[in-house]
Every structure is written in structure tokens, then in C-alpha cells.
């Protein structure tokens, strides 16, 4: 159904087909997770007819390839990490030249100039950027995706529960992060990918990202910890955050958490199809900017990517639609500490369904 929907969009643009090279988009349309295989892949989707997936010969036996509903091509594989997308491009060019006649769709920010040359796609000729078409399709989840997301959210909850159980004075960031991962993998029953920001004390002001890597930092008597975890299960991310305390927090810190919870609850009341994402962000920013520093977005979409459309930011042009899955993550940051809470939601015809279930301690 996803490929059929994409082909309808290609037909509307009078394109003969599209080459998909972005690994997340390729997974969405083909079911093949490139990061779980031996080499790069390319997907060719004609405006009509069966799609063609080019993968490493070592990936042919993967379930994701065996279950692919289309034509499967393979290229000779070298050692892991040696193959390049050019190998997949050469296979497509050799076997599917008739399907690559202009005008062709490409992801302009992903397909390399070299691969385009091999495929016979002139970047000076007739082509169209179809990345935004796939982005729009991915924003609304189908039933199978919602099931996968709910599983990921349940597993994220198990990680947050473990964090709440063991966080206390003397616990280090890395020990806490390892315990969280262990709990989530035990719940999942298989090894999982997981991104995480587990930051204690003053490091909570870093918000996250490259500067927020868990280390040997150890919790003191009243230190907060921001636990932001993003488990990826079956190709789909959950994204939840809790702020916990090594000891009873001060009245000031309690007030901040209560404000964040109150703001999030008010934002939840706004969740419904047709609501502008920037209106949600503006509502959060109006209250939080009076209390402290709120330097990041209010939320974002989740799915195959940990951060995708819709974007809940001040200048977002996105509008909520039924089937979208999003986060809400109000936060406040001060000179020596910060706090953030985050939950995941499914937009439903009448409002929303909360996908993550633990409240902040």
C-alpha cells in the first residue's frame, strides 16, 4: 500500500518513476533496513509496475529482502564496509535502464552526483525532488506502523521504570544508562538500538546532543538526572524523557516539575487533527519563557526517524493529521540544573491517544 500511494504521487507529477536512496525512506517503502545488512541499497519505484530493490548479495537471504514485494537484484559484495552505493547503482543501471527515462524523481539531498551519473540521471535535465513526497507520506502512520510504535513505547516505559527504581546518590550516568538498556532489551527479548541522554547534576543544563554523553559523573544528595531515551524496535523509535532526583528536591525544583507537567497537560488538550503545530509551540513558549530558559522545540514526530515531521516549532508549517505520532517535551533550564519531561502520542479522529504511560516522579 505504501508503494502504491507513492506511485499515485509520482503519477500526479508526471514522473516515470523515482530512485530512493535515503535509508529511512527505503525502509519505509521496501521494508529493508539497510543498517541491518551488509551493504548499501537503492530502490527504484516506477510510476506503474513492480518496484526494484538492489542490495548486496549477502543481504538476499535476509527476511526483509525475502519478503520484498517486487524484483530483487544483487551486486557482488566485498568485505563489510567496502561496498558503496555505486555498486547498487550499477546493478540498477544495467538491468533497469528502460525504467530510468526522464523525468525521474530523486531525493536531491541524498542521491550522490556519482550515483546519478551511473544511473544516467542528468542533474541538469528533467528530474524532480521526491523526498518531500515521501516525508509527507511517512508523517501519517498506517496500522502496522502504529503497532510497532506502541511496542517501542512500551519498551521505553520499561526503561524509565528501571531508571526510577535505581537512581539515587552514588549512581553514575553510565551505570544508569546501562541498566536502562538492559531493562529494555529484557522487555524486548532481543538486542535493540538505543539513543540516550542520561545527564546528572549540572550536566542537565547541556540539554543533550553531542555534549550530553553519559559518563562517570556521579549523583550527589539532591542531584537531578534527565533520562531521555530513544529505543528503536522493529525499525521504529519511541522517545521519552523523565527528570528524577537522587534525594528529595527543593520546593523550587518541585515547582518547576509541576509547571512542566501542567504545561504538558494543557498542550495535550490541544492535540487533534487540523491543529497547527506552531500554535502548540507558541502556547508552551508563552508560559515557559516566563519561568526560565526554554531553548528547544516543544515536540516532533517520531517513527522510522527519532525526529521527523511534524515539527512543533515556532515557525513550523505542519498541521496535525489523524495517524501522526508525536512527542511533547517541555523543559526549563537554569544556571546549574535543568528539567524536561516528554511523552509520545498518536493523533486520533477525536484528539489523541497517549502511547507512553509513566508519569514524572
Secondary structure, DSSP 8 states (H G I E B T S, - for coil): -HHHHHHHHHHHTT-SEEEE--HHHHHHHH---GGGSSS--EEEEESSS--EEEEEGGGTTSHHHHT-SSEEEEE---STTT--HHHHHHHHHHH-GGG--SSEEE-TTTS-HHHHHHHT--TTSSEEE-HHHHHHHHHS--HHHHHHHHHHHHHHHHHHHHHHHH--TT-BHHHHHHHHHHHHHHHHTS--EEEEEEEEGGGGGG-SGGGG---S-B--TT-EEEEEEEEEETTEE--EEEEEESS---HHHHHHHHHHHHHHHHHHTT-STT-BHHHHHHHHHHHHTTTSB--S-SEEE-SSSSSEEEEESTT---B--TT-EEEE--EEE-SS-EEE-BEEEEEETTEEEE-------
